[in-house]
Amino acid sequence: MSLPALAANLGCLRDRIAAACARVDRPASSVRLVAVTKSAALEQVRQLTELGVWDLGESRPQQLLERAAQLPAGVRWHLIGHLQRNKARRILPLADCIHSVDSFRLLDALERLAAELGAAPRVLLQINVSGESSKHGFDPADLERDWDSVRACRRVRIAGLMTMAPHADAPERSRPVFRALRELRDRLASISGGALPLVELSMGMTGDFEPAIEEGATIVRIGSALFDQ
C-alpha cells in the first residue's frame, strides 16, 4: 500500500470516528485509535507513524517485542492479544497498556512481577461479555463478586475494561455487548466509590467500532480498515 492510500484510509476512518462521536454528543478527542498492526508489513507500520499514529496494537507478544526494536521509541505499544505469564517479564517494560488481562491468575502474576521490577503497568481487564467458550476473559458475575480482590492490587494500574463482540453480519448486533460492558464498568466503579474510576473502555474493531463509540468506547482497535486497499 502506498503512503497516499494509507493516508486516505486514515482520513476516512477518522471522519467515521468523529461522526460516531457527534451522534452521541461526544468530542472526537474522547476516542483513541489503536492501529492493529499484526498483519501489516513493517514498512506500512512505519508509514503509519509518519502520519502521526503512535498507538499501535499487537496480538502476539513476540511480534510486539520484535517491532518495538525496529520502530521509533515514541510508539505507544498496546498488547491486545492473550498474554502468557512466562512472556510478561519482557512485555511489561515495553507496553503502554495491556488490554488482555483475562484472569485473576494473570492479574496476580503481573502484580508480583511489577513489584519485583519496580514497575507500574497500565492494564485493562478483558471481559467475556458474550460468554463464548472460544474467548478469553473474566466472567462478569465472577468479577463483580470478587471485585475486592482486584481492588487490592497496588502495583498494577487498572485503567478500565476490554471486550470483543462475537462476529456478526451487521454492526448493530454487537451493540448489546458494548452496552453490557459499559454497564459493568459503571457498577464496578460504583463499588469502588470513585477510588478506581475505570476510565477506559476498549471495544470495537473494524466491523463494529461505530456502535462501540456510541455505547461509550474510549479506545477502538482497528486494523483492516487502515491497511486494506
N, C-alpha and C positions, 0 to 999 in steps of 0.2 A: 504494500500500500504506500502511495506517495504521501509526502507531508501535507500537500494541499487537501487530499482526500481525507486524511486523518483530521485535519483542522475543520473540514466541513462537517464530519461526523460529530466532532466535539461540539461545534457550534449548534448543531441541530439538537443534540442531547441536552445542552444547557438551556436551550429555548423550551424544551419539553419539561424540564425540571422547574423552570421559572413559571410556566403555565400551570403546572400542577399545584405549585405553591400558591399562586394567585387565586385559584379556585377555592382555597380554604383560608384565604387572607393571611398567608404566611410570607415572610420575606424569603427570596431565593437563597439568601445567605444562611438560612437556617438548615440547609441540607448540604451535606458534604458528599461529593462524588469520590468514591474509591474505585479506581480503574482496575479491573480484574485482568491481570496480565499473564495468567498461566498458559494461555495458548498463543500468545503473541511472540513474534520474533524479538530478539533483544534490540535490534535497531528500531523497531516500531515503539518499543517501550522508551528508548532513549529519545525518540522524537516527541513522544507524549510529554516528557519532562520539559522539552524545549518549548512546548505550547503552554506550559505553566501548570501541568497536572503533577502534583508531588505526592499525592496519596495513592499508593499502589498496593494492590491486594494479591497475595499468592495463596494458593490452596495447599501447596506442598512445602513443608519446612525446608527440604533440601534445595529446592529451586529458589526459595527466598534467600537462603544463605549464599548461593552462587551468584544471584543477581545483585545482592547487596554489595558484593565485592566488585561488581562491574559497572555500577551506576553511581551517579553523584551522591555525595554524602548527605545532601539535603532531602533526599527521598524519605517520606514517612511510610514505613512498611506496615502493612496490615496482614496478619496471618488470619485467613478466613476459613481454612480447612482444618481437619482433625489434627490435633497435636498429641503425639505420644509422649509420655512422661520422659522417656530417655532422650528426646530431642529438645526438651525445654531449656536445658542449660545453655545451649548455643543460640536459641531463639530469643531469650529474654533480653540480652543486650542490644538486639537489633530491631525488635518490633516496637513500633509506636503504640500499637494496640493489638491484642489477641482477641479475636471475635469469637473463638470457638472453645471456650471453657465449658465443657459439656457434662461435668460430673463433679460430685463432692470430692472424689478421689483425686482428680486432676487439680482442683482448686487447692486442696490441702498440699499437694506436691509443689505447686507454684508458690504457696505461702512459705513453705520451708526453704525452697530454693532461693526465693527473694531475700529472706533473712540471711541466708548463707552468703549471698553475693552482695548484700547491701543495696539491693535494687528495690524499685517500687513500680512493678509492671502495671500497666493500664489494661484492663481486660473487660470483656463483655461475657455475660453468661448466655450460652446457647440454649434455647428453649425449644423442645419438640412440641410445638403447639398442636400440630395435626395428629400426633400420636402414631406416626408411621414407624413401623419396625425397622425400616431401612435408614432412618435418620438418627444421628446422634443428638443428645441434648437432655436437659433436665425435664422431668415431668412437672408441669406447672403446679399440681397439687402437692407433690413432694417438696418442691422448692418453697412453697408457702409454709408448709408445715415445719420445715427445718430452717427457716429464714434466720433464726438467731445464730445458727452455726455459720452462715455466710457473713453475717454482720460482725462476727468475731475476728475476721481477717484484719490484720494490722499492716501487713506489708503490701499485699495486693490491693490495687485501687480498682474497685468495681464501678465502672462508669455507666453501665446500662445493660441492655438485653439485645440478643440477636435471634432471628429465626429465619427459616426458609419455608416458603409455602410449597405445597405439593404442585407438581407440574399440572398446568391446566391449559385448556384451549382458549380461554378468554381471561384477560387480566382481572375482571371483576370477581371471578371465582376465588381469587386469592384474598379479597378484602376481609372476609371474616377472620382469617388467620392473623392478619396485621392488626385488626381491631382488638382481637383477643390478647395479643402481645402488649399493646398499649394499655389495656385494662389491667393486665397482670402487673405491668410496671407501676401503674398508679396505686394498686393495692399494696405492693411491696414498699413503695415509697412512703405510703401512709403508715405502715407498720414501723418503718424506720423513724417516723416523726421528723423528717427533714434531715436526719443525720446522714442518710445515704440516698441522695435525690435521684440517682439513675437517669441522668440527663440524656443518654444516648439510646436510640432505637435503631439498630442496624437491620434493615429489612427492605426487600425489594431488589430485583435484578432486572435484566434487560426486558423480560416479558411482562413484568408486573410492577415496575417501580412507581408508576403514576398513582395507582390506588394506595401503595405503601406510603407515599408522601402525603396523600390526603388523609391517611389514618395516623400520621404523626412521625414518620421516619425522619431521623436526623442524619442517617448515613444510608446511601444506596450503593450497591456493589454491582458494577456494570462492566461487562467485557465485550460481548459480541456487537452491541450497538456502536461501539467505538471502532472495532477492528475489522468488521465485515465490510467488504467492498460494496 
